[in-house]
Amino acid sequence: MAAVLAIRLGTNTAIPLDIKLSSITFWSDSMNVLHWIRGRSRAYKPFVANRIGEIQLSTNPDQWRHIRSEQNPADMASRGLTALRLVNETLWWNGPEFLQTSDDNWPICPMEPVSDILCERRKTDRQRDLTSTFLTVNNSIVNLEDRLNPDRYSDWRRLIRVQSWVLRFISNCRLEKQERSHGELQCEEIKDSEILLIKACQQEAFNEEYRALLQKKVLPASSKLLVVNP
């Protein structure tokens, strides 16, 4: 998110100053982010992939450099600083000292390998199959017993999240310990649950039509869906 913000700030700054965006150097204290920028955006999970795609569309990976946290003025804003200290903080007002010298003197940090976990890579095909056993958007019948009963929930968001936790539990039971998902729900998990519930609802409300469409047959003449020509 910070890297995307830097791109947008750089673009808005370059236009009035009449300079090329390609001439701007961007700094990050996150080695993970620098690795992501140098990778293929499609290899990562959607949240990271979408932002890396925007970054790669506007800049070249060579424009991105690493800066140590103690030299990064952005840390002062994120971690907080008293007004009394801020007044005399030269790093905040002027940036790191090396920026006032020739770029030949700027620090060079070699890119070291990082693990796939830190890279937020997409799961393997096998893992995706186990995680989304019946959630892929294809021509399949949804087992209505696999979804929670919507009548027991008055809030759509709560229903989606509880369904997501249930599906994660099922998925984790089928995976090796080191492959299991942990932490907060991911965007794709919530999206999968939403698709499952919507498909189940469609299948339940329009069961006859659903099966006809799966078999590539004409809808029944009495169907209310004929007017929308599915």
DOPAKOL-252663 format. One record per residue: residue number from 1; residue in one letter; chain; x, y, z of N, C-alpha, C in turn. Coordinates in steps of 0.02 Angstrom, whole numbers, plus 50000, padded with zeros to 5 digits. Layout:
% DOPAKOL-252663
<NUM; A; A; <X; Y; Z>; <X; Y; Z>; <X; Y; Z>> ...
This chain:
% DOPAKOL-252663
<1; M; A; <50041; 49940; 50000>; <50000; 50000; 50000>; <50043; 50063; 50000>> <2; A; A; <50097; 50062; 50040>; <50142; 50119; 50042>; <50176; 50130; 49975>> <3; A; A; <50194; 50075; 49942>; <50228; 50080; 49877>; <50180; 50109; 49825>> <4; V; A; <50118; 50088; 49826>; <50068; 50115; 49780>; <50057; 50189; 49793>> <5; L; A; <50054; 50208; 49857>; <50047; 50278; 49875>; <50106; 50319; 49849>> <6; A; A; <50166; 50290; 49852>; <50226; 50323; 49827>; <50221; 50335; 49751>> <7; I; A; <50195; 50285; 49716>; <50186; 50291; 49643>; <50139; 50349; 49627>> <8; R; A; <50083; 50351; 49661>; <50033; 50403; 49647>; <50060; 50472; 49666>> <9; L; A; <50095; 50476; 49722>; <50125; 50540; 49742>; <50178; 50562; 49692>> <10; G; A; <50219; 50513; 49669>; <50270; 50528; 49620>; <50240; 50553; 49555>> <11; T; A; <50186; 50523; 49533>; <50153; 50543; 49471>; <50126; 50614; 49477>> <12; N; A; <50092; 50628; 49533>; <50063; 50695; 49543>; <50117; 50749; 49552>> <13; T; A; <50176; 50728; 49574>; <50231; 50776; 49582>; <50267; 50787; 49516>> <14; A; A; <50274; 50735; 49476>; <50312; 50739; 49414>; <50277; 50784; 49362>> <15; I; A; <50211; 50782; 49360>; <50174; 50820; 49309>; <50186; 50896; 49316>> <16; P; A; <50172; 50927; 49374>; <50184; 51000; 49378>; <50257; 51020; 49373>> <17; L; A; <50303; 50975; 49393>; <50374; 50990; 49389>; <50403; 50975; 49320>> <18; D; A; <50359; 50946; 49277>; <50379; 50930; 49208>; <50441; 50884; 49206>> <19; I; A; <50440; 50833; 49246>; <50493; 50783; 49245>; <50463; 50715; 49230>> <20; K; A; <50504; 50670; 49205>; <50480; 50604; 49188>; <50475; 50561; 49251>> <21; L; A; <50422; 50521; 49255>; <50415; 50476; 49312>; <50472; 50426; 49314>> <22; S; A; <50499; 50410; 49256>; <50554; 50362; 49252>; <50619; 50388; 49283>> <23; S; A; <50622; 50453; 49296>; <50682; 50482; 49326>; <50679; 50484; 49402>> <24; I; A; <50623; 50463; 49431>; <50614; 50465; 49503>; <50638; 50399; 49534>> <25; T; A; <50672; 50404; 49591>; <50693; 50346; 49629>; <50647; 50337; 49688>> <26; F; A; <50623; 50276; 49698>; <50578; 50261; 49753>; <50616; 50218; 49804>> <27; W; A; <50602; 50232; 49868>; <50637; 50197; 49922>; <50588; 50159; 49966>> <28; S; A; <50606; 50099; 49986>; <50564; 50060; 50032>; <50609; 50025; 50082>> <29; D; A; <50586; 50020; 50145>; <50625; 49984; 50195>; <50602; 49912; 50200>> <30; S; A; <50558; 49891; 50155>; <50533; 49822; 50154>; <50565; 49782; 50098>> <31; M; A; <50607; 49733; 50116>; <50637; 49690; 50066>; <50584; 49648; 50031>> <32; N; A; <50532; 49630; 50068>; <50478; 49591; 50037>; <50447; 49629; 49979>> <33; V; A; <50432; 49692; 49990>; <50401; 49733; 49937>; <50447; 49737; 49877>> <34; L; A; <50512; 49747; 49888>; <50560; 49752; 49833>; <50563; 49687; 49794>> <35; H; A; <50557; 49631; 49828>; <50555; 49567; 49793>; <50491; 49559; 49753>> <36; W; A; <50435; 49580; 49783>; <50371; 49575; 49747>; <50374; 49615; 49682>> <37; I; A; <50402; 49675; 49685>; <50404; 49720; 49627>; <50446; 49689; 49571>> <38; R; A; <50495; 49649; 49590>; <50539; 49617; 49540>; <50511; 49549; 49516>> <39; G; A; <50454; 49529; 49543>; <50424; 49465; 49524>; <50368; 49474; 49475>> <40; R; A; <50335; 49419; 49459>; <50277; 49419; 49415>; <50215; 49429; 49457>> <41; S; A; <50177; 49482; 49443>; <50120; 49498; 49486>; <50070; 49441; 49490>> <42; R; A; <50062; 49403; 49436>; <50012; 49350; 49435>; <50030; 49292; 49481>> <43; A; A; <50094; 49291; 49504>; <50115; 49236; 49547>; <50093; 49247; 49619>> <44; Y; A; <50067; 49306; 49635>; <50050; 49322; 49704>; <49976; 49320; 49716>> <45; K; A; <49957; 49323; 49779>; <49887; 49325; 49797>; <49856; 49391; 49772>> <46; P; A; <49790; 49392; 49761>; <49757; 49449; 49729>; <49774; 49517; 49759>> <47; F; A; <49774; 49523; 49826>; <49786; 49588; 49856>; <49854; 49615; 49836>> <48; V; A; <49905; 49573; 49841>; <49973; 49594; 49822>; <49978; 49601; 49747>> <49; A; A; <49950; 49553; 49709>; <49956; 49553; 49636>; <49927; 49617; 49606>> <50; N; A; <49869; 49640; 49629>; <49838; 49700; 49601>; <49881; 49761; 49611>> <51; R; A; <49913; 49766; 49670>; <49954; 49825; 49684>; <50022; 49822; 49648>> <52; I; A; <50050; 49762; 49645>; <50112; 49754; 49608>; <50101; 49770; 49534>> <53; G; A; <50043; 49750; 49507>; <50027; 49765; 49438>; <50026; 49839; 49425>> <54; E; A; <49997; 49878; 49471>; <49996; 49951; 49463>; <50066; 49981; 49466>> <55; I; A; <50107; 49955; 49511>; <50175; 49979; 49519>; <50216; 49965; 49456>> <56; Q; A; <50211; 49903; 49430>; <50250; 49884; 49372>; <50226; 49919; 49309>> <57; L; A; <50163; 49939; 49308>; <50137; 49975; 49250>; <50167; 50045; 49244>> <58; S; A; <50184; 50075; 49301>; <50208; 50144; 49301>; <50283; 50151; 49308>> <59; T; A; <50316; 50102; 49339>; <50387; 50109; 49353>; <50426; 50046; 49333>> <60; N; A; <50492; 50055; 49330>; <50537; 49999; 49318>; <50564; 49975; 49385>> <61; P; A; <50571; 49910; 49395>; <50597; 49886; 49459>; <50663; 49917; 49480>> <62; D; A; <50704; 49938; 49431>; <50769; 49968; 49447>; <50761; 50036; 49481>> <63; Q; A; <50701; 50066; 49477>; <50690; 50130; 49510>; <50679; 50123; 49585>> <64; W; A; <50673; 50060; 49607>; <50658; 50048; 49677>; <50720; 50026; 49714>> <65; R; A; <50735; 50059; 49771>; <50794; 50043; 49811>; <50774; 50032; 49884>> <66; H; A; <50820; 50000; 49919>; <50808; 49986; 49990>; <50839; 50039; 50034>> <67; I; A; <50802; 50058; 50087>; <50828; 50104; 50136>; <50818; 50074; 50205>> <68; R; A; <50869; 50079; 50248>; <50862; 50051; 50315>; <50812; 50092; 50355>> <69; S; A; <50779; 50058; 50401>; <50726; 50090; 50441>; <50750; 50153; 50477>> <70; E; A; <50812; 50150; 50504>; <50837; 50208; 50541>; <50850; 50269; 50497>> <71; Q; A; <50851; 50259; 50430>; <50861; 50315; 50384>; <50796; 50334; 50350>> <72; N; A; <50742; 50302; 50368>; <50678; 50313; 50334>; <50635; 50363; 50372>> <73; P; A; <50625; 50424; 50346>; <50585; 50474; 50382>; <50512; 50454; 50388>> <74; A; A; <50488; 50410; 50344>; <50418; 50389; 50348>; <50403; 50353; 50414>> <75; D; A; <50453; 50321; 50443>; <50443; 50286; 50506>; <50423; 50335; 50562>> <76; M; A; <50445; 50397; 50557>; <50428; 50446; 50608>; <50353; 50461; 50608>> <77; A; A; <50324; 50459; 50548>; <50252; 50472; 50544>; <50212; 50411; 50567>> <78; S; A; <50235; 50351; 50548>; <50197; 50291; 50565>; <50205; 50271; 50638>> <79; R; A; <50263; 50285; 50667>; <50275; 50265; 50736>; <50258; 50321; 50785>> <80; G; A; <50252; 50381; 50760>; <50235; 50437; 50803>; <50295; 50473; 50831>> <81; L; A; <50289; 50539; 50836>; <50344; 50580; 50860>; <50314; 50642; 50892>> <82; T; A; <50341; 50662; 50949>; <50315; 50722; 50982>; <50332; 50784; 50941>> <83; A; A; <50290; 50835; 50947>; <50301; 50897; 50910>; <50368; 50929; 50929>> <84; L; A; <50386; 50922; 50993>; <50449; 50951; 51017>; <50509; 50920; 50981>> <85; R; A; <50507; 50855; 50972>; <50562; 50820; 50937>; <50559; 50833; 50863>> <86; L; A; <50498; 50836; 50836>; <50490; 50844; 50764>; <50520; 50910; 50739>> <87; V; A; <50514; 50963; 50778>; <50540; 51029; 50758>; <50614; 51026; 50740>> <88; N; A; <50651; 50988; 50778>; <50724; 50986; 50769>; <50748; 50922; 50734>> <89; E; A; <50701; 50883; 50706>; <50720; 50819; 50675>; <50740; 50830; 50602>> <90; T; A; <50805; 50833; 50589>; <50829; 50846; 50521>; <50811; 50791; 50472>> <91; L; A; <50806; 50729; 50496>; <50789; 50674; 50451>; <50719; 50685; 50421>> <92; W; A; <50673; 50711; 50463>; <50605; 50723; 50439>; <50603; 50780; 50389>> <93; W; A; <50639; 50834; 50402>; <50635; 50893; 50359>; <50679; 50888; 50297>> <94; N; A; <50734; 50853; 50302>; <50782; 50852; 50246>; <50791; 50783; 50214>> <95; G; A; <50765; 50732; 50247>; <50776; 50665; 50221>; <50845; 50641; 50241>> <96; P; A; <50863; 50579; 50224>; <50930; 50552; 50241>; <50985; 50592; 50207>> <97; E; A; <51042; 50599; 50240>; <51097; 50641; 50215>; <51122; 50619; 50147>> <98; F; A; <51122; 50554; 50133>; <51152; 50531; 50070>; <51115; 50557; 50009>> <99; L; A; <51050; 50577; 50017>; <51012; 50602; 49960>; <51039; 50669; 49935>> <100; Q; A; <51079; 50704; 49977>; <51107; 50768; 49957>; <51175; 50760; 49924>> <101; T; A; <51194; 50698; 49912>; <51257; 50684; 49877>; <51242; 50652; 49810>> <102; S; A; <51293; 50639; 49771>; <51286; 50606; 49706>; <51256; 50537; 49716>> <103; D; A; <51216; 50515; 49667>; <51185; 50449; 49674>; <51237; 50392; 49674>> <104; D; A; <51299; 50408; 49655>; <51352; 50358; 49660>; <51366; 50340; 49733>> <105; N; A; <51349; 50385; 49778>; <51362; 50373; 49849>; <51301; 50345; 49886>> <106; W; A; <51248; 50333; 49849>; <51188; 50307; 49881>; <51198; 50234; 49901>> <107; P; A; <51168; 50212; 49955>; <51178; 50143; 49978>; <51152; 50092; 49927>> <108; I; A; <51188; 50037; 49921>; <51167; 49983; 49878>; <51155; 49922; 49921>> <109; C; A; <51095; 49895; 49916>; <51077; 49836; 49956>; <51063; 49778; 49909>> <110; P; A; <51103; 49724; 49912>; <51091; 49666; 49869>; <51025; 49633; 49885>> <111; M; A; <50992; 49609; 49834>; <50928; 49575; 49843>; <50941; 49503; 49862>> <112; E; A; <50922; 49485; 49924>; <50932; 49417; 49948>; <50867; 49378; 49939>> <113; P; A; <50871; 49312; 49929>; <50811; 49272; 49921>; <50767; 49274; 49983>> <114; V; A; <50702; 49272; 49972>; <50654; 49268; 50027>; <50610; 49208; 50015>> <115; S; A; <50577; 49185; 50069>; <50536; 49125; 50063>; <50470; 49140; 50027>> <116; D; A; <50438; 49088; 50002>; <50374; 49095; 49968>; <50320; 49122; 50015>> <117; I; A; <50328; 49107; 50080>; <50277; 49130; 50129>; <50279; 49206; 50132>> <118; L; A; <50340; 49233; 50137>; <50347; 49306; 50140>; <50326; 49338; 50075>> <119; C; A; <50332; 49302; 50020>; <50316; 49330; 49954>; <50241; 49331; 49940>> <120; E; A; <50201; 49304; 49985>; <50129; 49303; 49975>; <50111; 49270; 49909>> <121; R; A; <50145; 49216; 49893>; <50132; 49182; 49830>; <50065; 49147; 49833>> <122; R; A; <50035; 49138; 49773>; <49974; 49100; 49768>; <49988; 49028; 49789>> <123; K; A; <49936; 48994; 49811>; <49944; 48924; 49830>; <49953; 48882; 49767>> <124; T; A; <49982; 48823; 49776>; <49991; 48777; 49720>; <49922; 48753; 49697>> <125; D; A; <49920; 48722; 49637>; <49856; 48698; 49611>; <49824; 48649; 49659>> <126; R; A; <49866; 48606; 49691>; <49839; 48557; 49737>; <49808; 48592; 49797>> <127; Q; A; <49842; 48642; 49823>; <49816; 48678; 49881>; <49751; 48714; 49863>> <128; R; A; <49749; 48745; 49803>; <49689; 48781; 49782>; <49631; 48734; 49774>> <129; D; A; <49645; 48674; 49748>; <49592; 48625; 49739>; <49562; 48605; 49806>> <130; L; A; <49605; 48597; 49857>; <49581; 48577; 49923>; <49544; 48634; 49957>> <131; T; A; <49569; 48695; 49947>; <49538; 48753; 49979>; <49471; 48769; 49948>> <132; S; A; <49465; 48760; 49882>; <49404; 48778; 49847>; <49373; 48717; 49814>> <133; T; A; <49362; 48665; 49853>; <49339; 48602; 49826>; <49278; 48611; 49781>> <134; F; A; <49229; 48650; 49804>; <49169; 48658; 49764>; <49154; 48731; 49752>> <135; L; A; <49205; 48774; 49755>; <49193; 48846; 49750>; <49211; 48875; 49683>> <136; T; A; <49246; 48837; 49641>; <49266; 48864; 49576>; <49203; 48880; 49536>> <137; V; A; <49207; 48936; 49497>; <49148; 48956; 49459>; <49145; 48916; 49395>> <138; N; A; <49119; 48856; 49400>; <49113; 48814; 49342>; <49044; 48782; 49341>> <139; N; A; <49033; 48739; 49293>; <48968; 48706; 49287>; <48965; 48648; 49335>> <140; S; A; <48952; 48661; 49398>; <48948; 48608; 49448>; <48888; 48618; 49493>> <141; I; A; <48866; 48563; 49522>; <48810; 48566; 49569>; <48839; 48579; 49638>> <142; V; A; <48812; 48629; 49672>; <48834; 48645; 49739>; <48796; 48601; 49789>> <143; N; A; <48832; 48570; 49834>; <48801; 48531; 49887>; <48773; 48579; 49938>> <144; L; A; <48707; 48583; 49942>; <48675; 48632; 49987>; <48691; 48619; 50060>> <145; E; A; <48712; 48558; 50077>; <48730; 48543; 50146>; <48797; 48573; 50164>> <146; D; A; <48836; 48595; 50114>; <48902; 48623; 50127>; <48900; 48697; 50146>> <147; R; A; <48842; 48728; 50137>; <48838; 48798; 50154>; <48798; 48808; 50218>> <148; L; A; <48811; 48863; 50252>; <48773; 48879; 50313>; <48703; 48900; 50294>> <149; N; A; <48657; 48893; 50340>; <48588; 48911; 50327>; <48581; 48987; 50334>> <150; P; A; <48567; 49022; 50280>; <48562; 49096; 50282>; <48507; 49120; 50328>> <151; D; A; <48456; 49078; 50339>; <48400; 49099; 50382>; <48421; 49111; 50454>> <152; R; A; <48479; 49085; 50472>; <48502; 49091; 50541>; <48544; 49155; 50551>> <153; Y; A; <48553; 49194; 50498>; <48594; 49254; 50503>; <48555; 49314; 50476>> <154; S; A; <48556; 49368; 50513>; <48521; 49428; 50492>; <48568; 49477; 50456>> <155; D; A; <48633; 49461; 50456>; <48683; 49506; 50426>; <48723; 49468; 50374>> <156; W; A; <48723; 49494; 50312>; <48758; 49461; 50256>; <48833; 49455; 50269>> <157; R; A; <48863; 49509; 50294>; <48936; 49509; 50305>; <48955; 49456; 50357>> <158; R; A; <48916; 49451; 50410>; <48931; 49401; 50461>; <48924; 49330; 50433>> <159; L; A; <48872; 49319; 50392>; <48862; 49254; 50361>; <48922; 49235; 50318>> <160; I; A; <48946; 49282; 50278>; <49003; 49269; 50234>; <49066; 49252; 50274>> <161; R; A; <49078; 49290; 50327>; <49139; 49279; 50366>; <49137; 49212; 50404>> <162; V; A; <49080; 49195; 50433>; <49074; 49131; 50468>; <49083; 49074; 50419>> <163; Q; A; <49052; 49081; 50359>; <49060; 49030; 50308>; <49134; 49022; 50288>> <164; S; A; <49169; 49078; 50284>; <49240; 49077; 50266>; <49282; 49040; 50318>> <165; W; A; <49267; 49053; 50382>; <49304; 49018; 50435>; <49290; 48943; 50432>> <166; V; A; <49228; 48924; 50418>; <49211; 48853; 50414>; <49249; 48820; 50356>> <167; L; A; <49251; 48853; 50298>; <49286; 48825; 50240>; <49361; 48821; 50253>> <168; R; A; <49388; 48871; 50288>; <49460; 48868; 50304>; <49474; 48807; 50349>> <169; F; A; <49430; 48797; 50399>; <49439; 48740; 50444>; <49439; 48674; 50405>> <170; I; A; <49391; 48667; 50360>; <49387; 48607; 50319>; <49451; 48598; 50277>> <171; S; A; <49473; 48654; 50247>; <49533; 48652; 50206>; <49594; 48633; 50247>> <172; N; A; <49602; 48663; 50306>; <49660; 48649; 50349>; <49662; 48577; 50371>> <173; C; A; <49603; 48547; 50381>; <49600; 48477; 50402>; <49628; 48431; 50348>> <174; R; A; <49627; 48454; 50286>; <49650; 48412; 50230>; <49722; 48426; 50211>> <175; L; A; <49751; 48478; 50239>; <49819; 48498; 50220>; <49870; 48477; 50273>> <176; E; A; <49934; 48472; 50250>; <49988; 48462; 50297>; <49994; 48523; 50342>> <177; K; A; <50022; 48514; 50401>; <50024; 48568; 50451>; <50058; 48631; 50424>> <178; Q; A; <50113; 48622; 50386>; <50151; 48680; 50361>; <50115; 48716; 50304>> <179; E; A; <50063; 48685; 50276>; <50027; 48714; 50219>; <49962; 48748; 50241>> <180; R; A; <49945; 48744; 50305>; <49881; 48770; 50328>; <49880; 48846; 50331>> <181; S; A; <49821; 48874; 50322>; <49812; 48947; 50325>; <49804; 48969; 50397>> <182; H; A; <49832; 49028; 50412>; <49828; 49056; 50479>; <49812; 49131; 50474>> <183; G; A; <49796; 49160; 50530>; <49785; 49233; 50532>; <49717; 49253; 50505>> <184; E; A; <49712; 49318; 50489>; <49648; 49346; 50466>; <49629; 49316; 50398>> <185; L; A; <49564; 49317; 50384>; <49539; 49291; 50321>; <49568; 49331; 50262>> <186; Q; A; <49582; 49296; 50208>; <49607; 49328; 50147>; <49549; 49347; 50101>> <187; C; A; <49561; 49394; 50057>; <49509; 49418; 50011>; <49479; 49360; 49971>> <188; E; A; <49523; 49315; 49946>; <49498; 49261; 49904>; <49455; 49211; 49943>> <189; E; A; <49470; 49204; 50008>; <49429; 49159; 50049>; <49358; 49187; 50057>> <190; I; A; <49353; 49251; 50069>; <49288; 49284; 50076>; <49250; 49282; 50010>> <191; K; A; <49286; 49293; 49955>; <49255; 49292; 49889>; <49229; 49222; 49873>> <192; D; A; <49268; 49171; 49889>; <49247; 49102; 49877>; <49183; 49086; 49915>> <193; S; A; <49179; 49109; 49978>; <49120; 49096; 50018>; <49059; 49131; 49989>> <194; E; A; <49070; 49192; 49965>; <49016; 49230; 49935>; <48989; 49195; 49873>> <195; I; A; <49035; 49170; 49831>; <49015; 49134; 49771>; <48976; 49071; 49788>> <196; L; A; <49001; 49035; 49838>; <48967; 48974; 49860>; <48895; 48988; 49881>> <197; L; A; <48886; 49040; 49922>; <48820; 49055; 49948>; <48773; 49079; 49892>> <198; I; A; <48799; 49118; 49846>; <48758; 49143; 49791>; <48738; 49086; 49745>> <199; K; A; <48786; 49042; 49729>; <48771; 48984; 49687>; <48719; 48939; 49720>> <200; A; A; <48727; 48928; 49785>; <48680; 48886; 49821>; <48610; 48916; 49821>> <201; C; A; <48607; 48982; 49828>; <48543; 49017; 49828>; <48509; 49012; 49760>> <202; Q; A; <48549; 49021; 49707>; <48522; 49016; 49639>; <48497; 48945; 49626>> <203; Q; A; <48536; 48897; 49648>; <48519; 48827; 49637>; <48455; 48808; 49674>> <204; E; A; <48447; 48836; 49734>; <48389; 48821; 49774>; <48326; 48854; 49747>> <205; A; A; <48333; 48917; 49727>; <48275; 48955; 49704>; <48254; 48937; 49633>> <206; F; A; <48303; 48918; 49592>; <48289; 48901; 49522>; <48319; 48833; 49505>> <207; N; A; <48300; 48783; 49544>; <48330; 48717; 49537>; <48320; 48688; 49467>> <208; E; A; <48259; 48694; 49441>; <48244; 48665; 49376>; <48285; 48699; 49321>> <209; E; A; <48287; 48765; 49324>; <48325; 48804; 49274>; <48399; 48789; 49280>> <210; Y; A; <48423; 48784; 49341>; <48494; 48772; 49355>; <48517; 48708; 49321>> <211; R; A; <48479; 48655; 49330>; <48497; 48590; 49301>; <48491; 48591; 49225>> <212; A; A; <48441; 48626; 49200>; <48432; 48631; 49127>; <48492; 48666; 49095>> <213; L; A; <48514; 48720; 49126>; <48571; 48758; 49099>; <48635; 48717; 49102>> <214; L; A; <48644; 48679; 49156>; <48704; 48637; 49161>; <48705; 48585; 49106>> <215; Q; A; <48646; 48561; 49086>; <48641; 48510; 49033>; <48633; 48541; 48964>> <216; K; A; <48638; 48608; 48962>; <48632; 48645; 48899>; <48564; 48632; 48865>> <217; K; A; <48512; 48629; 48905>; <48445; 48619; 48880>; <48406; 48684; 48882>> <218; V; A; <48349; 48685; 48846>; <48306; 48744; 48846>; <48270; 48749; 48913>> <219; L; A; <48262; 48810; 48937>; <48227; 48819; 49001>; <48153; 48801; 48995>> <220; P; A; <48123; 48780; 49050>; <48051; 48765; 49048>; <48011; 48827; 49028>> <221; A; A; <47957; 48816; 48992>; <47916; 48872; 48967>; <47888; 48914; 49024>> <222; S; A; <47880; 48885; 49083>; <47851; 48921; 49139>; <47903; 48960; 49180>> <223; S; A; <47966; 48956; 49160>; <48020; 48987; 49198>; <48016; 49063; 49196>> <224; K; A; <48026; 49094; 49255>; <48027; 49167; 49259>; <48092; 49197; 49230>> <225; L; A; <48141; 49153; 49218>; <48206; 49177; 49194>; <48209; 49184; 49118>> <226; L; A; <48157; 49161; 49083>; <48158; 49163; 49010>; <48167; 49234; 48983>> <227; V; A; <48140; 49282; 49018>; <48143; 49352; 48994>; <48214; 49379; 48994>> <228; V; A; <48258; 49351; 49036>; <48327; 49376; 49038>; <48374; 49333; 48996>> <229; N; A; <48346; 49282; 48963>; <48383; 49241; 48916>; <48451; 49217; 48942>> <230; P; A; <48452; 49179; 48996>; <48516; 49155; 49023>; <48548; 49103; 48977>> 
